[in-house]
Amino acid sequence: MGALPTLRAATDSAVLGGHYYGPAGRFEIMGHPRPVTSCPESYDVAVQRRLRAVSEDLTGVTFPVAVPASGAAVTA
């Protein structure tokens, strides 16, 4: 059951970028996956940048920067 939110996010053709999946049950601690609100820290741009930098440093992989349809680069 713990892997179901990740599996749904990775395989469900209806999933959109930026959605977060977690358990649908009481207090979002058990149950089948559904879209839920992520923790406040996940919206913190400084935390996002740090995670990206650490991930690139540890893996040696440079992740491409997404460019939305508006043409403005995403800085997170």
TIVO-2410 file (N, C-alpha, C; in nm, 3 decimals):
# residues 76
REC num residu      c1      c2      c3 atome chaine
REC   1      M   0.083  -0.118   0.000     N      A
REC   1      M   0.000   0.000   0.000    CA      A
REC   1      M   0.088   0.125   0.000     C      A
REC   2      G   0.203   0.118   0.063     N      A
REC   2      G   0.289   0.235   0.070    CA      A
REC   2      G   0.341   0.281  -0.065     C      A
REC   3      A   0.352   0.190  -0.160     N      A
REC   3      A   0.402   0.225  -0.293    CA      A
REC   3      A   0.292   0.273  -0.387     C      A
REC   4      L   0.166   0.255  -0.353     N      A
REC   4      L   0.058   0.289  -0.445    CA      A
REC   4      L   0.054   0.436  -0.487     C      A
REC   5      P   0.075   0.534  -0.397     N      A
REC   5      P   0.074   0.672  -0.443    CA      A
REC   5      P   0.181   0.699  -0.550     C      A
REC   6      T   0.300   0.645  -0.531     N      A
REC   6      T   0.407   0.664  -0.630    CA      A
REC   6      T   0.373   0.594  -0.760     C      A
REC   7      L   0.321   0.472  -0.750     N      A
REC   7      L   0.283   0.399  -0.871    CA      A
REC   7      L   0.172   0.470  -0.948     C      A
REC   8      R   0.075   0.524  -0.876     N      A
REC   8      R  -0.033   0.596  -0.945    CA      A
REC   8      R   0.022   0.720  -1.014     C      A
REC   9      A   0.104   0.796  -0.943     N      A
REC   9      A   0.162   0.918  -1.002    CA      A
REC   9      A   0.245   0.886  -1.126     C      A
REC  10      A   0.311   0.771  -1.126     N      A
REC  10      A   0.399   0.734  -1.237    CA      A
REC  10      A   0.326   0.670  -1.354     C      A
REC  11      T   0.207   0.614  -1.330     N      A
REC  11      T   0.144   0.535  -1.436    CA      A
REC  11      T   0.005   0.581  -1.477     C      A
REC  12      D  -0.061   0.662  -1.400     N      A
REC  12      D  -0.197   0.706  -1.432    CA      A
REC  12      D  -0.192   0.814  -1.540     C      A
REC  13      S  -0.254   0.788  -1.653     N      A
REC  13      S  -0.251   0.884  -1.765    CA      A
REC  13      S  -0.326   1.013  -1.734     C      A
REC  14      A  -0.409   1.013  -1.630     N      A
REC  14      A  -0.484   1.133  -1.593    CA      A
REC  14      A  -0.405   1.226  -1.501     C      A
REC  15      V  -0.290   1.183  -1.454     N      A
REC  15      V  -0.209   1.263  -1.361    CA      A
REC  15      V  -0.149   1.382  -1.435     C      A
REC  16      L  -0.155   1.498  -1.373     N      A
REC  16      L  -0.094   1.619  -1.428    CA      A
REC  16      L   0.028   1.657  -1.345     C      A
REC  17      G   0.124   1.724  -1.407     N      A
REC  17      G   0.242   1.770  -1.336    CA      A
REC  17      G   0.202   1.859  -1.218     C      A
REC  18      G   0.273   1.844  -1.109     N      A
REC  18      G   0.246   1.924  -0.991    CA      A
REC  18      G   0.145   1.863  -0.896     C      A
REC  19      H   0.081   1.753  -0.936     N      A
REC  19      H  -0.011   1.685  -0.845    CA      A
REC  19      H   0.068   1.601  -0.747     C      A
REC  20      Y   0.014   1.585  -0.628     N      A
REC  20      Y   0.075   1.506  -0.523    CA      A
REC  20      Y  -0.027   1.402  -0.479     C      A
REC  21      Y   0.015   1.277  -0.472     N      A
REC  21      Y  -0.076   1.169  -0.435    CA      A
REC  21      Y  -0.039   1.111  -0.300     C      A
REC  22      G  -0.141   1.083  -0.223     N      A
REC  22      G  -0.121   1.022  -0.092    CA      A
REC  22      G  -0.243   0.939  -0.057     C      A
REC  23      P  -0.240   0.872   0.057     N      A
REC  23      P  -0.353   0.789   0.098    CA      A
REC  23      P  -0.481   0.871   0.116     C      A
REC  24      A  -0.594   0.812   0.076     N      A
REC  24      A  -0.722   0.881   0.082    CA      A
REC  24      A  -0.793   0.866   0.217     C      A
REC  25      G  -0.741   0.780   0.303     N      A
REC  25      G  -0.809   0.752   0.429    CA      A
REC  25      G  -0.797   0.863   0.531     C      A
REC  26      R  -0.850   0.837   0.648     N      A
REC  26      R  -0.850   0.933   0.758    CA      A
REC  26      R  -0.709   0.980   0.790     C      A
REC  27      F  -0.691   1.109   0.802     N      A
REC  27      F  -0.562   1.174   0.830    CA      A
REC  27      F  -0.458   1.146   0.722     C      A
REC  28      E  -0.503   1.096   0.607     N      A
REC  28      E  -0.415   1.066   0.494    CA      A
REC  28      E  -0.299   0.975   0.534     C      A
REC  29      I  -0.330   0.874   0.618     N      A
REC  29      I  -0.225   0.780   0.659    CA      A
REC  29      I  -0.250   0.638   0.609     C      A
REC  30      M  -0.368   0.612   0.551     N      A
REC  30      M  -0.396   0.481   0.494    CA      A
REC  30      M  -0.504   0.495   0.389     C      A
REC  31      G  -0.511   0.396   0.303     N      A
REC  31      G  -0.612   0.397   0.198    CA      A
REC  31      G  -0.550   0.410   0.061     C      A
REC  32      H  -0.633   0.402  -0.039     N      A
REC  32      H  -0.587   0.409  -0.178    CA      A
REC  32      H  -0.548   0.553  -0.212     C      A
REC  33      P  -0.457   0.570  -0.308     N      A
REC  33      P  -0.407   0.704  -0.340    CA      A
REC  33      P  -0.510   0.792  -0.410     C      A
REC  34      R  -0.501   0.920  -0.376     N      A
REC  34      R  -0.582   1.024  -0.440    CA      A
REC  34      R  -0.501   1.153  -0.435     C      A
REC  35      P  -0.539   1.254  -0.513     N      A
REC  35      P  -0.468   1.381  -0.502    CA      A
REC  35      P  -0.488   1.440  -0.362     C      A
REC  36      V  -0.380   1.481  -0.300     N      A
REC  36      V  -0.384   1.543  -0.167    CA      A
REC  36      V  -0.293   1.665  -0.169     C      A
REC  37      T  -0.301   1.747  -0.066     N      A
REC  37      T  -0.216   1.864  -0.053    CA      A
REC  37      T  -0.084   1.821   0.009     C      A
REC  38      S   0.024   1.864  -0.051     N      A
REC  38      S   0.156   1.832   0.001    CA      A
REC  38      S   0.185   1.917   0.125     C      A
REC  39      C   0.293   1.884   0.196     N      A
REC  39      C   0.330   1.961   0.315    CA      A
REC  39      C   0.376   2.101   0.273     C      A
REC  40      P   0.366   2.199   0.361     N      A
REC  40      P   0.405   2.337   0.327    CA      A
REC  40      P   0.550   2.350   0.279     C      A
REC  41      E   0.640   2.268   0.333     N      A
REC  41      E   0.781   2.276   0.293    CA      A
REC  41      E   0.801   2.247   0.145     C      A
REC  42      S   0.714   2.167   0.086     N      A
REC  42      S   0.730   2.132  -0.055    CA      A
REC  42      S   0.705   2.251  -0.147     C      A
REC  43      Y   0.643   2.356  -0.096     N      A
REC  43      Y   0.617   2.476  -0.174    CA      A
REC  43      Y   0.723   2.584  -0.152     C      A
REC  44      D   0.818   2.558  -0.065     N      A
REC  44      D   0.924   2.654  -0.032    CA      A
REC  44      D   1.031   2.650  -0.141     C      A
REC  45      V   1.046   2.761  -0.215     N      A
REC  45      V   1.140   2.766  -0.328    CA      A
REC  45      V   1.284   2.743  -0.282     C      A
REC  46      A   1.322   2.794  -0.166     N      A
REC  46      A   1.459   2.773  -0.117    CA      A
REC  46      A   1.485   2.624  -0.092     C      A
REC  47      V   1.388   2.555  -0.035     N      A
REC  47      V   1.400   2.411  -0.010    CA      A
REC  47      V   1.407   2.336  -0.144     C      A
REC  48      Q   1.326   2.377  -0.241     N      A
REC  48      Q   1.329   2.315  -0.373    CA      A
REC  48      Q   1.467   2.329  -0.438     C      A
REC  49      R   1.523   2.448  -0.430     N      A
REC  49      R   1.655   2.471  -0.490    CA      A
REC  49      R   1.763   2.389  -0.420     C      A
REC  50      R   1.754   2.380  -0.289     N      A
REC  50      R   1.852   2.302  -0.213    CA      A
REC  50      R   1.842   2.154  -0.249     C      A
REC  51      L   1.720   2.102  -0.257     N      A
REC  51      L   1.700   1.962  -0.294    CA      A
REC  51      L   1.758   1.935  -0.433     C      A
REC  52      R   1.735   2.025  -0.525     N      A
REC  52      R   1.788   2.009  -0.660    CA      A
REC  52      R   1.940   2.008  -0.659     C      A
REC  53      A   2.000   2.102  -0.586     N      A
REC  53      A   2.146   2.111  -0.581    CA      A
REC  53      A   2.207   1.986  -0.517     C      A
REC  54      V   2.150   1.941  -0.407     N      A
REC  54      V   2.201   1.822  -0.339    CA      A
REC  54      V   2.183   1.699  -0.428     C      A
REC  55      S   2.067   1.689  -0.494     N      A
REC  55      S   2.042   1.575  -0.583    CA      A
REC  55      S   2.142   1.570  -0.697     C      A
REC  56      E   2.170   1.686  -0.757     N      A
REC  56      E   2.266   1.692  -0.866    CA      A
REC  56      E   2.406   1.658  -0.817     C      A
REC  57      D   2.441   1.708  -0.698     N      A
REC  57      D   2.574   1.681  -0.642    CA      A
REC  57      D   2.593   1.533  -0.610     C      A
REC  58      L   2.493   1.472  -0.549     N      A
REC  58      L   2.505   1.332  -0.508    CA      A
REC  58      L   2.500   1.234  -0.625     C      A
REC  59      T   2.423   1.269  -0.729     N      A
REC  59      T   2.407   1.176  -0.842    CA      A
REC  59      T   2.501   1.205  -0.958     C      A
REC  60      G   2.554   1.328  -0.964     N      A
REC  60      G   2.636   1.366  -1.078    CA      A
REC  60      G   2.554   1.392  -1.203     C      A
REC  61      V   2.424   1.403  -1.187     N      A
REC  61      V   2.332   1.427  -1.299    CA      A
REC  61      V   2.283   1.571  -1.291     C      A
REC  62      T   2.290   1.642  -1.403     N      A
REC  62      T   2.235   1.777  -1.409    CA      A
REC  62      T   2.095   1.768  -1.466     C      A
REC  63      F   2.000   1.811  -1.387     N      A
REC  63      F   1.861   1.803  -1.428    CA      A
REC  63      F   1.824   1.925  -1.513     C      A
REC  64      P   1.755   1.906  -1.626     N      A
REC  64      P   1.717   2.020  -1.709    CA      A
REC  64      P   1.616   2.109  -1.638     C      A
REC  65      V   1.620   2.237  -1.669     N      A
REC  65      V   1.525   2.331  -1.611    CA      A
REC  65      V   1.401   2.332  -1.700     C      A
REC  66      A   1.285   2.315  -1.639     N      A
REC  66      A   1.160   2.314  -1.714    CA      A
REC  66      A   1.126   2.455  -1.761     C      A
REC  67      V   1.074   2.465  -1.881     N      A
REC  67      V   1.029   2.594  -1.934    CA      A
REC  67      V   0.880   2.582  -1.964     C      A
REC  68      P   0.796   2.656  -1.889     N      A
REC  68      P   0.653   2.647  -1.913    CA      A
REC  68      P   0.614   2.708  -2.048     C      A
REC  69      A   0.492   2.685  -2.088     N      A
REC  69      A   0.442   2.732  -2.217    CA      A
REC  69      A   0.459   2.883  -2.235     C      A
REC  70      S   0.458   2.958  -2.124     N      A
REC  70      S   0.471   3.103  -2.134    CA      A
REC  70      S   0.610   3.145  -2.178     C      A
REC  71      G   0.707   3.052  -2.171     N      A
REC  71      G   0.844   3.082  -2.213    CA      A
REC  71      G   0.934   3.129  -2.102     C      A
REC  72      A   0.878   3.157  -1.983     N      A
REC  72      A   0.959   3.200  -1.870    CA      A
REC  72      A   1.020   3.078  -1.802     C      A
REC  73      A   1.147   3.083  -1.773     N      A
REC  73      A   1.215   2.969  -1.708    CA      A
REC  73      A   1.166   2.954  -1.565     C      A
REC  74      V   1.154   2.832  -1.521     N      A
REC  74      V   1.120   2.800  -1.384    CA      A
REC  74      V   1.248   2.806  -1.304     C      A
REC  75      T   1.249   2.880  -1.193     N      A
REC  75      T   1.371   2.899  -1.116    CA      A
REC  75      T   1.384   2.804  -1.000     C      A
REC  76      A   1.283   2.722  -0.975     N      A
REC  76      A   1.287   2.632  -0.859    CA      A
REC  76      A   1.371   2.510  -0.884     C      A
***
